[in-house]
Amino acid sequence: MKKDNGYGFITPDDGSKDVFFHAQSVVDGIFDELNEGDKITFDVEDGQKGPAATNVRRA
């Protein structure tokens, strides 16, 4: 995660390609509380540069 830049990448459990997410996609404004390895849920939409996670929240 690049907390200073407001984005990160999610590695899906199924081994598929990492998915980009922006701090604004995190529900309840908990972006600064997320850490690598946290279990999360998310939806995927087509972004400008490929798949992007939306509705990111802790599982």
C-alpha positions as CSV (number, residue, x, y, z in Angstrom):
1,M,0.0,0.0,0.0
2,K,1.1,3.5,-0.7
3,K,-0.7,5.3,2.2
4,D,0.9,8.6,1.5
5,N,-0.4,8.5,-2.1
6,G,-3.8,7.2,-1.2
7,Y,-3.9,3.9,-3.1
8,G,-2.9,0.2,-2.9
9,F,-3.2,-3.2,-4.6
10,I,-5.3,-6.2,-3.4
11,T,-4.0,-9.7,-4.0
12,P,-7.0,-11.9,-4.4
13,D,-7.0,-15.3,-2.6
14,D,-7.6,-17.1,-5.8
15,G,-4.2,-16.1,-7.1
16,S,-5.5,-13.9,-9.9
17,K,-3.9,-10.6,-10.8
18,D,-3.6,-7.8,-8.2
19,V,-6.4,-5.3,-8.2
20,F,-5.8,-1.5,-7.8
21,F,-7.8,0.4,-5.2
22,H,-8.0,4.1,-4.3
23,A,-8.5,5.4,-0.8
24,Q,-11.9,6.8,-1.9
25,S,-13.0,3.2,-2.6
26,V,-12.7,2.2,1.0
27,V,-16.0,2.1,2.9
28,D,-16.2,4.0,6.2
29,G,-13.0,5.9,5.6
30,I,-10.7,3.3,7.2
31,F,-8.0,3.5,4.5
32,D,-5.4,4.6,7.1
33,E,-6.3,1.7,9.3
34,L,-5.8,-1.0,6.7
35,N,-2.5,-3.0,6.7
36,E,-1.0,-5.5,4.4
37,G,-2.4,-8.9,5.2
38,D,-5.8,-7.7,6.4
39,K,-8.7,-9.8,5.1
40,I,-11.1,-7.6,3.1
41,T,-14.0,-7.8,0.8
42,F,-14.5,-5.8,-2.4
43,D,-16.2,-5.5,-5.7
44,V,-14.4,-5.0,-9.0
45,E,-15.3,-2.6,-11.8
46,D,-13.5,-1.6,-15.0
47,G,-11.3,1.4,-14.3
48,Q,-9.5,3.7,-16.7
49,K,-6.4,1.5,-16.5
50,G,-8.0,-1.9,-15.9
51,P,-9.8,-3.6,-13.1
52,A,-10.3,-1.5,-9.9
53,A,-11.7,-2.5,-6.5
54,T,-14.7,-0.6,-5.1
55,N,-16.6,-1.0,-1.9
56,V,-13.4,-2.1,-0.1
57,R,-14.1,-3.1,3.5
58,R,-12.7,-5.3,6.2
59,A,-14.1,-8.9,6.1
